[in-house]
Structures are given as C-alpha cells and as structure tokens.
Amino acid sequence: MNILILVIAIVGGAAGLVSTLYLTISLPAIIIWKIYRRIHLGIPVTK
C-alpha cells in the first residue's frame, strides 16, 4: 500500500512540474512572438 501512494505522489508531482514548466516557457514565448509580428509584419497584437 505504501508503494502505491508513493507512485501516485511521484506521478502527481511530475504532472504539476510539467504543467508549470509549460506555462513558464510558453507565455513569454507567445508575447515575444506577438511583438515580433507587430514590428516586422504590422499585424495587430490582438490577432
């Protein structure tokens, strides 16, 4: 029973870590991409 709880804790922790890393990397990347498109292509930031 103790091993099952340990496995669940590891899987849950890994899922939290992956989602946090995704948000931390993707949000600045999207903002930079929109600013790049605004400067070079003249596309509005809201599109």
Backbone as a chain_set.jsonl record, in Angstrom:
{"seq": "MNILILVIAIVGGAAGLVSTLYLTISLPAIIIWKIYRRIHLGIPVTK", "coords": {"N": [[0.82, -1.193, 0.0], [1.94, 1.263, 0.722], [3.808, 1.69, -1.298], [2.168, 2.142, -3.492], [0.985, 4.611, -2.856], [3.268, 6.197, -2.906], [3.964, 6.027, -5.645], [1.739, 7.314, -6.777], [2.1, 9.86, -5.705], [4.512, 10.616, -6.916], [3.822, 10.614, -9.651], [1.809, 12.569, -9.656], [3.287, 14.794, -8.779], [5.108, 15.021, -10.891], [3.367, 15.65, -12.986], [2.442, 18.156, -12.167], [4.855, 19.574, -12.23], [5.534, 19.473, -14.961], [3.366, 20.883, -16.131], [3.728, 23.396, -14.964], [6.259, 24.137, -15.972], [5.619, 24.256, -18.703], [3.787, 26.422, -18.806], [5.44, 28.464, -17.854], [7.35, 28.694, -19.849], [5.891, 28.972, -22.256], [4.205, 31.271, -22.115], [5.872, 33.723, -22.056], [7.064, 33.242, -24.564], [4.944, 33.416, -26.396], [4.196, 36.094, -26.062], [6.546, 37.423, -26.916], [6.579, 36.511, -29.574], [4.237, 37.726, -30.592], [4.913, 40.434, -30.355], [7.086, 40.515, -32.115], [5.766, 39.899, -34.557], [4.177, 42.172, -34.711], [6.035, 44.248, -35.035], [7.548, 43.516, -37.36], [5.706, 42.628, -39.327], [3.448, 44.151, -39.106], [1.078, 43.252, -38.034], [-1.74, 43.366, -35.923], [-1.477, 43.18, -32.321], [-3.525, 41.901, -31.02], [-4.527, 39.957, -32.694]], "CA": [[0.0, 0.0, 0.0], [2.819, 2.416, 0.803], [4.433, 1.89, -2.616], [1.14, 2.72, -4.367], [0.882, 6.032, -2.513], [4.496, 6.818, -3.395], [3.856, 6.133, -7.102], [0.746, 8.357, -7.06], [2.717, 11.151, -5.372], [5.53, 10.92, -7.937], [3.123, 10.943, -10.896], [1.162, 13.864, -9.465], [4.332, 15.819, -8.744], [5.637, 15.188, -12.251], [2.353, 16.353, -13.781], [2.494, 19.556, -11.754], [6.106, 20.159, -12.711], [5.451, 19.639, -16.42], [2.439, 21.965, -16.466], [4.354, 24.654, -14.561], [7.302, 24.447, -16.952], [4.96, 24.631, -19.949], [3.266, 27.79, -18.681], [6.559, 29.38, -17.663], [8.058, 28.867, -21.121], [5.03, 29.342, -23.381], [3.643, 32.616, -22.016], [6.798, 34.716, -22.619], [7.3, 32.967, -25.982], [3.809, 33.962, -27.147], [4.282, 37.563, -26.01], [7.653, 37.815, -27.8], [6.153, 36.242, -30.95], [3.273, 38.749, -30.989], [5.652, 41.689, -30.53], [7.851, 40.345, -33.354], [4.839, 40.052, -35.688], [3.729, 43.569, -34.743], [7.119, 45.094, -35.548], [8.006, 43.178, -38.709], [4.651, 42.402, -40.302], [2.376, 45.107, -38.906], [-0.14, 42.571, -37.59], [-2.105, 43.827, -34.564], [-1.123, 42.262, -31.241], [-4.713, 41.168, -30.58], [-4.893, 38.895, -33.637]], "C": [[0.864, 1.257, 0.0], [3.47, 2.717, -0.546], [3.436, 2.536, -3.576], [0.984, 4.225, -4.104], [2.102, 6.79, -3.016], [4.448, 7.022, -4.912], [2.87, 7.245, -7.476], [1.336, 9.742, -6.781], [3.74, 11.555, -6.425], [4.859, 11.332, -9.245], [2.445, 12.309, -10.783], [2.153, 15.006, -9.434], [4.914, 16.081, -10.12], [4.652, 15.94, -13.134], [2.335, 17.839, -13.429], [3.727, 20.262, -12.266], [6.049, 20.432, -14.207], [4.516, 20.795, -16.784], [3.01, 23.329, -16.081], [5.435, 25.071, -15.547], [6.695, 24.904, -18.275], [4.463, 26.076, -19.894], [4.388, 28.809, -18.572], [7.278, 29.664, -18.976], [7.132, 29.437, -22.203], [4.506, 30.775, -23.298], [4.619, 33.689, -22.518], [7.056, 34.506, -24.12], [6.173, 33.545, -26.838], [3.864, 35.484, -27.175], [5.382, 38.066, -26.948], [7.255, 37.613, -29.258], [5.172, 37.316, -31.434], [3.955, 40.104, -31.192], [6.464, 41.644, -31.818], [6.946, 40.539, -34.58], [4.363, 41.484, -35.828], [4.776, 44.45, -35.394], [7.41, 44.8, -37.017], [6.882, 43.07, -39.742], [3.487, 43.383, -40.169], [1.061, 44.479, -38.496], [-0.48, 43.053, -36.182], [-1.808, 42.745, -33.512], [-2.315, 41.399, -30.852], [-5.145, 40.074, -31.541], [-4.019, 37.69, -33.469]], "O": [[0.526, 2.228, -0.677], [3.66, 3.883, -0.893], [3.815, 3.383, -4.385], [0.865, 5.011, -5.043], [1.975, 7.913, -3.502], [4.848, 8.076, -5.407], [3.136, 8.029, -8.386], [1.097, 10.684, -7.536], [3.819, 12.729, -6.787], [5.284, 12.296, -9.881], [2.504, 13.112, -11.715], [1.897, 16.07, -9.997], [5.183, 17.228, -10.478], [5.055, 16.777, -13.942], [2.223, 18.685, -14.317], [3.659, 21.416, -12.689], [6.465, 21.495, -14.667], [4.843, 21.601, -17.655], [2.799, 24.311, -16.792], [5.515, 26.242, -15.917], [7.201, 25.836, -18.899], [4.689, 26.855, -20.82], [4.295, 29.899, -19.137], [7.765, 30.776, -19.184], [7.55, 30.294, -22.981], [4.376, 31.433, -24.331], [4.222, 34.509, -23.346], [7.244, 35.472, -24.86], [6.435, 34.107, -27.901], [3.604, 36.094, -28.212], [5.174, 39.025, -27.691], [7.563, 38.458, -30.099], [5.273, 37.768, -32.574], [3.601, 40.84, -32.113], [6.524, 42.638, -32.542], [7.305, 41.248, -35.52], [4.165, 41.964, -36.944], [4.447, 45.307, -36.214], [7.508, 45.72, -37.828], [7.09, 43.39, -40.912], [2.624, 43.432, -41.045], [0.018, 45.123, -38.603], [0.407, 43.14, -35.332], [-1.884, 41.55, -33.796], [-2.131, 40.27, -30.397], [-6.064, 39.321, -31.22], [-4.187, 36.701, -34.182]]}, "num_chains": 1, "name": "protein.A"}
